[in-house]
Amino acid sequence: MIFEQIATGGCQSYLVGCAETCAAAVIDPELSQLDRYLAVAARDGLRIRFVIDTHTHADHFSGAGELARRLDVPAVMHRASPAPIVDMRVDDGELVAVGKLRLKVLHTPGHTSDSMCLVAGDRVFSGDTLLIGATGRTDLPSGDPEALYDSLFHRVLRLDHALKVYPAHEYNGRSHSTIGREAAENPRLQTQDRAAFVDMMRSLNLTMPTHITEALRTNMSGGKTVAQMLAEAAATVPFMSLEELKSRLEAGDDELIVLDVREREAYRDGHIAGAQLLPRGQLELRVNQELPDPTRRILTCCEFGRISTLAASTLRVMGFQRVVALDGGMKAWREAGYPVRSGSDP
């Protein structure tokens, strides 16, 4: 087996491949690491054939759908997954054939209803069912401590104790454990009475993951994250530096329209002298009246440079091909000590 473990903070993902056929799969890909998976596969001469999520993630953005789309390969999850991006829905006991490598599906609900582990050779990819020194939490959507008890004590711990455990999360720098070590040392697995285990899981009182609402929304629906939308917009829009804009304004560049896309209150508090106000929320409705000449050079600006990037992308789609966005936004403009004007007048 060709194997690579890739960490993104505490998130762990894995590239596994068949040395004989050069087929590979990525397990639990993280959205920000897509280029890295492709680079590692290319380095090792592998062709990614499957993209697999062990469960619906709530604490980070899954890259499964986007990576599967880029490569035109199946996105794989358990059949209980709500995600519409899934191309291959698998069930307990089934195999995912990666060349001559076999990944055996072990349905292990509890952390989520669609949680599964994957057994391959001398290791098990345990998702968030079994962590090193801990287990997956059960207080998130579709979590069930009683189901987790059954999955751990009646399924995972009955696997060969020599199997190496590679979880979907590890925050203390450890690469892996073993089933035997976790059975002997994992604090949560020492509570073997079912009722006591359930009570323990229900009283953990853990903090909610960062971005949980957005992560669940995108991972369950196949929708896009805000970061994805910004990245896609930025890929189609050129930018202008603060210094370049200041220089052009001082030179009296009458060709350039500075378009402030913030709300009126923010504009009144301070804007670039001469800037025209057109809030992003009204852009499509008012653009024909406010910007009648699609050949004009337009610079969009907002507070942090994000909304203006989306606005510039929208304008380009609408036919304004000379639109650019201000790099850094009004916050950077003020921090640079450049002049602003208050009030409702441009």
C-alpha positions in Angstrom: 0.0 0.0 0.0 1.2 3.5 -0.9 0.2 5.7 2.0 0.4 9.5 2.8 -1.1 11.2 5.9 -1.9 14.9 5.4 -2.7 17.1 8.4 -4.6 20.4 8.3 -4.5 21.6 11.8 -6.2 18.8 13.7 -7.9 17.4 10.7 -6.3 14.3 9.2 -6.8 13.1 5.7 -5.2 10.2 3.8 -4.0 9.2 0.4 -3.9 5.5 -0.1 -2.9 3.7 -3.3 -2.2 0.4 -4.9 1.4 0.1 -5.8 0.8 -2.4 -8.5 -2.0 -0.6 -10.4 -1.2 3.1 -9.3 -4.9 3.6 -8.4 -5.6 5.7 -5.3 -8.3 7.1 -3.0 -8.4 10.1 -0.8 -10.0 9.7 2.6 -11.6 12.7 4.4 -10.2 15.4 2.1 -10.1 19.0 3.5 -11.2 21.7 1.1 -8.1 23.8 1.5 -5.8 21.0 0.6 -7.1 19.9 -2.8 -4.0 21.0 -4.7 -1.8 19.2 -2.2 -3.6 15.9 -2.8 -3.2 16.2 -6.5 0.5 17.1 -6.1 1.2 14.1 -3.8 -0.6 11.7 -6.1 1.4 13.0 -9.1 4.6 12.7 -7.1 3.9 9.1 -6.4 2.6 8.3 -9.9 -0.9 7.7 -8.7 -4.3 8.3 -10.3 -7.0 9.2 -7.8 -10.0 7.0 -8.5 -12.2 7.6 -5.4 -12.8 10.4 -3.0 -14.2 9.2 0.3 -15.7 10.9 3.4 -16.0 8.7 6.5 -19.0 10.9 7.7 -20.6 14.3 7.4 -18.1 16.7 9.0 -19.2 19.5 11.2 -15.9 21.2 12.1 -14.3 21.7 8.7 -15.2 22.0 5.0 -15.1 18.7 3.1 -13.2 18.7 -0.2 -14.9 15.5 -1.4 -17.4 17.1 -3.7 -15.0 19.6 -5.3 -12.2 17.0 -5.7 -14.5 14.4 -7.2 -15.8 17.0 -9.6 -12.3 18.1 -10.7 -11.2 14.6 -11.3 -14.5 13.2 -12.6 -14.4 10.3 -10.1 -17.0 9.1 -7.6 -17.5 10.8 -4.2 -18.1 7.9 -1.8 -20.0 8.0 1.5 -22.2 5.7 3.6 -25.8 5.3 2.2 -27.1 7.3 5.2 -25.3 10.4 4.2 -27.6 13.4 3.4 -25.1 14.9 1.0 -26.4 15.2 -2.6 -22.8 15.1 -4.0 -22.4 11.4 -3.2 -22.0 9.3 -6.4 -21.4 5.9 -4.7 -23.3 5.1 -1.5 -21.9 2.1 0.3 -23.1 -0.1 3.1 -21.7 -2.2 5.9 -19.5 -5.0 4.8 -19.0 -3.8 1.2 -15.7 -3.1 -0.4 -14.3 -0.2 -2.3 -11.8 -1.6 -4.9 -8.9 0.7 -5.4 -6.9 -1.2 -7.9 -6.0 -4.4 -6.0 -6.3 -2.6 -2.7 -9.6 -3.2 -0.9 -11.2 -0.8 1.6 -13.8 -2.6 3.7 -16.8 -0.6 5.0 -17.7 -0.9 8.6 -20.8 1.1 9.5 -20.2 2.7 12.9 -23.0 5.2 13.7 -22.9 7.3 16.8 -20.8 10.4 16.1 -23.1 10.8 13.1 -25.7 8.4 11.6 -23.6 8.0 8.5 -20.2 7.4 10.2 -18.2 4.5 8.9 -14.7 3.1 9.3 -12.6 1.7 6.5 -10.4 -1.3 7.1 -7.5 -1.7 4.6 -4.6 -4.1 5.2 -3.0 -3.5 8.5 -4.9 -0.4 9.4 -8.4 1.1 10.0 -9.4 4.6 9.0 -11.7 5.3 11.9 -13.1 8.7 11.0 -14.5 10.3 14.1 -15.8 7.1 15.6 -12.5 6.3 17.4 -9.9 8.9 18.0 -6.6 8.6 19.7 -7.3 8.8 23.4 -10.9 9.8 22.8 -14.0 9.1 20.7 -16.2 11.2 18.4 -18.7 13.5 20.2 -22.4 12.7 20.0 -24.0 16.1 20.6 -24.0 17.2 17.0 -26.8 16.6 14.5 -27.6 12.8 14.1 -25.2 12.0 17.0 -26.4 9.1 19.3 -24.3 7.9 22.3 -26.1 4.6 22.4 -25.3 3.9 18.8 -21.7 4.9 19.4 -21.4 2.5 22.3 -22.6 -0.4 20.0 -20.2 0.8 17.3 -17.2 0.9 19.6 -17.7 -2.1 21.8 -19.5 -4.4 19.5 -17.7 -3.6 16.3 -14.5 -1.6 16.4 -13.0 -3.1 19.5 -13.6 -6.6 18.1 -11.3 -5.9 15.2 -7.7 -7.3 15.3 -6.0 -5.4 18.1 -2.9 -5.1 16.0 -4.6 -2.9 13.5 -3.2 0.6 13.3 -5.8 3.3 13.9 -5.8 6.4 11.7 -8.6 8.8 12.8 -10.0 11.8 11.0 -8.9 14.2 13.8 -5.8 14.3 16.0 -4.8 17.5 17.8 -1.7 16.4 19.7 0.7 15.5 16.9 0.3 11.7 17.1 0.2 10.0 13.7 -1.7 6.8 14.7 -2.5 4.3 17.5 -3.7 0.7 17.5 -6.9 -1.0 18.4 -5.2 -2.8 21.3 -3.7 0.4 22.7 -7.0 2.3 22.6 -8.8 -0.6 24.2 -6.3 -0.6 27.0 -5.6 3.2 27.5 -8.4 5.3 25.9 -10.2 6.9 28.9 -13.6 6.8 27.3 -13.3 3.1 26.5 -12.7 2.2 30.1 -16.3 2.9 30.8 -17.7 -0.4 29.5 -21.1 -0.3 31.1 -23.6 0.9 28.5 -25.6 3.2 30.7 -22.5 4.7 32.2 -20.9 5.3 28.8 -24.1 7.0 27.5 -24.2 9.2 30.6 -20.5 10.1 30.2 -21.0 11.1 26.5 -24.1 13.2 27.4 -22.2 15.1 30.1 -19.0 16.0 28.2 -20.2 19.7 27.7 -17.9 20.3 24.8 -17.6 23.7 23.0 -19.2 23.8 19.5 -16.8 23.6 16.5 -15.9 26.8 14.7 -17.9 27.4 11.6 -20.3 24.6 12.5 -23.3 26.1 10.8 -21.5 26.8 7.5 -19.7 23.5 7.6 -22.9 21.5 8.1 -24.7 23.6 5.5 -22.1 23.0 2.8 -21.2 19.4 3.7 -24.8 18.3 3.9 -26.1 20.2 0.9 -23.1 20.3 -1.5 -23.4 24.1 -1.4 -20.4 26.4 -1.5 -18.6 28.0 1.3 -18.0 31.7 1.5 -14.3 31.1 1.0 -15.1 29.1 -2.2 -17.2 31.9 -3.6 -14.6 34.5 -2.8 -11.8 32.4 -4.4 -13.9 31.8 -7.5 -14.6 35.5 -7.8 -11.0 36.4 -7.2 -9.9 34.1 -10.0 -11.9 36.2 -12.5 -11.1 39.7 -11.2 -7.9 41.8 -11.3 -7.1 44.1 -8.4 -5.7 47.6 -8.0 -3.3 48.5 -5.2 -4.0 51.2 -2.7 -1.0 53.1 -4.0 -2.1 52.9 -7.6 -5.5 54.2 -6.8 -4.2 57.0 -4.7 -1.8 58.0 -7.5 -4.6 57.9 -10.1 -6.9 60.0 -7.9 -4.2 62.6 -7.3 -3.5 62.8 -11.0 -7.2 63.5 -11.6 -8.0 60.3 -13.6 -11.5 61.1 -14.8 -11.8 57.7 -16.6 -12.0 55.7 -13.4 -15.2 55.3 -11.5 -14.7 54.4 -7.8 -17.8 52.4 -6.8 -18.3 51.9 -3.1 -20.5 48.8 -2.6 -21.0 49.1 1.2 -24.2 50.2 2.9 -25.1 53.8 3.2 -24.2 54.1 6.9 -20.6 52.9 6.3 -20.3 55.2 3.3 -21.3 58.2 5.4 -18.8 57.3 8.1 -16.0 57.6 5.6 -15.4 57.0 1.9 -12.9 57.8 -0.8 -13.5 61.3 -2.2 -15.5 61.1 -5.4 -16.6 57.5 -4.8 -20.1 56.6 -6.1 -22.3 54.7 -3.7 -24.1 51.5 -5.0 -24.6 48.9 -2.2 -23.9 45.3 -3.2 -27.5 44.3 -2.3 -28.9 46.7 -4.9 -26.2 46.2 -7.6 -28.2 44.1 -10.1 -31.3 46.2 -9.7 -29.7 49.6 -10.2 -26.7 48.9 -12.4 -28.4 50.0 -15.6 -29.3 53.4 -14.2 -26.1 54.0 -12.2 -23.6 52.6 -14.7 -25.0 53.1 -18.2 -21.6 52.8 -20.0 -20.3 49.2 -19.8 -16.9 50.3 -21.3 -16.0 52.5 -18.4 -13.2 51.5 -16.1 -14.7 50.8 -12.6 -13.0 50.0 -9.3 -15.2 48.5 -6.6 -14.4 48.9 -2.9 -15.8 47.8 0.4 -14.6 47.5 4.0 -12.3 44.5 3.8 -12.1 43.8 0.1 -14.4 40.7 0.1 -17.8 42.1 -0.9 -16.1 44.3 -3.5 -14.5 41.2 -5.1 -17.9 39.5 -5.4 -19.4 42.7 -6.8 -16.6 43.1 -9.4 -17.1 39.5 -10.4 -20.8 40.1 -10.8 -20.3 43.2 -12.9 -17.9 41.3 -15.2 -20.5 38.6 -15.7 -22.9 41.3 -16.6 -20.6 42.7 -19.3 -18.5 45.3 -17.5 -15.1 43.9 -18.6 -13.0 46.7 -17.2 -14.0 46.3 -13.5 -11.3 45.8 -10.9 -11.4 45.5 -7.1 -9.5 47.5 -4.5 -6.9 45.3 -2.9 -7.4 45.4 0.9 -10.5 47.6 1.0 -11.3 50.7 3.0 -9.8 49.3 6.2 -6.4 49.1 4.5 -6.9 52.5 2.9 -7.5 54.1 6.3 -4.6 52.3 7.9 -2.3 53.6 5.2 -3.3 57.1 6.2 -5.0 57.9 3.0 -7.7 60.6 3.0 -11.4 59.8 3.5 -14.5 62.0 3.2 -17.5 61.8 5.6 -21.1 62.4 4.7 -23.5 61.5 1.9 -21.8 63.4 -0.8 -19.2 61.7 -3.1 
